[in-house]
């Protein structure tokens, strides 16, 4: 079994998920009906990321690359930080990435609060 090919597949899936979340934010800014779906997707990603101190796909890729004899410091650097540097020569620290992610999530949830009004008393949202 070629573990490096499996790790490459995990990289592709992981990248598509990240791009999907980012595109979802842009799409939901235009189409309000999409906001609840994107909010739950973003919230799910952040909760998983917070619970595991990183994405489980990052740990899986790192494990597969180690088994394939091609270890990279993926869990120390972080998936996005590592591949931004590798693919685009953009250096970003893990702390900058975490801060940016949480700020983006807070701003997005603040913007998308109005979709909650159908399910919650509107007087609470006015506060």
C-alpha positions in Angstrom: 0.0 0.0 0.0 1.4 3.4 -1.0 0.8 5.6 2.0 2.1 8.7 0.2 -0.7 8.4 -2.4 -3.3 8.1 0.4 -1.7 11.2 2.1 -2.0 13.1 -1.2 -5.7 12.1 -1.4 -6.2 13.4 2.2 -4.4 16.6 1.2 -6.8 17.1 -1.8 -9.9 16.4 0.3 -8.7 18.7 3.1 -7.9 21.5 0.6 -11.3 21.1 -1.0 -13.0 21.3 2.4 -11.1 24.5 3.3 -11.9 26.1 -0.1 -15.5 25.0 0.2 -15.8 26.7 3.6 -14.2 29.9 2.3 -16.4 29.9 -0.9 -19.4 29.2 1.3 -18.7 32.4 3.3 -18.5 34.4 0.1 -21.7 32.8 -1.4 -23.6 33.2 1.8 -22.7 36.9 1.9 -24.7 37.3 -1.3 -27.4 34.7 -0.8 -29.0 34.9 2.7 -30.7 31.5 2.3 -27.4 29.8 2.3 -26.2 31.3 5.6 -27.7 28.7 8.0 -25.9 25.9 6.1 -22.6 27.8 6.0 -22.9 28.8 9.6 -23.3 25.2 10.7 -20.4 24.1 8.5 -18.1 26.8 9.8 -19.2 26.1 13.4 -18.6 22.4 12.9 -15.1 23.0 11.5 -14.2 25.3 14.3 -15.5 23.0 17.0 -13.7 20.0 15.6 -10.5 22.1 15.2 -10.8 23.3 18.8 -11.5 19.9 20.3 -8.6 18.2 18.6 -6.2 21.2 18.7 -6.1 20.9 14.9 -7.9 19.1 12.2 -8.1 15.3 12.3 -7.3 15.3 8.6 -4.0 17.0 9.4 -3.1 14.3 11.9 -4.2 11.6 9.4 -2.1 13.0 6.6 0.9 13.4 8.9 0.5 9.7 10.1 0.3 8.5 6.5 3.3 10.5 5.4 5.3 9.1 8.3 4.3 5.5 7.4 5.2 6.2 3.8 8.7 7.3 4.8 8.2 10.9 3.9 7.6 12.7 7.3 6.9 16.4 7.2 6.4 18.6 10.3 2.7 19.0 9.4 1.3 18.7 13.0 3.9 21.2 14.3 3.4 23.8 11.6 -0.2 23.2 10.7 -1.9 22.2 7.4 -2.7 25.6 6.1 0.5 27.2 7.2 2.6 24.4 5.7 0.9 24.4 2.3 0.6 28.1 2.0 4.3 28.3 2.4 4.9 25.3 0.1 2.5 26.2 -2.7 2.4 30.0 -2.6 5.6 31.0 -0.6 3.3 32.8 1.9 4.6 32.6 5.5 1.9 32.6 8.2 2.3 31.4 11.8 -0.2 29.1 13.4 -1.1 31.9 15.9 -1.9 34.3 13.1 -4.0 31.6 11.4 -6.0 30.8 14.5 -6.6 34.4 15.3 -7.7 35.1 11.7 -10.0 32.1 11.7 -11.7 33.0 15.0 -12.2 36.6 14.0 -13.6 35.6 10.6 -16.0 33.2 12.4 -17.1 35.8 14.9 -17.7 38.4 12.1 -19.5 35.9 9.9 -21.8 34.9 12.8 -22.4 38.5 13.7 -23.4 39.2 10.1 -25.6 36.2 9.8 -27.5 36.6 13.1 -30.6 37.8 11.2 -31.3 34.3 9.9 -31.8 33.1 13.5 -34.7 35.6 14.0 -37.1 33.1 12.4 -36.3 30.6 15.2 -35.7 33.0 18.2 -37.6 35.8 19.7 -36.7 39.0 17.8 -36.4 41.0 21.0 -33.3 39.0 22.0 -31.6 39.8 18.7 -32.2 43.5 19.2 -30.1 43.4 22.4 
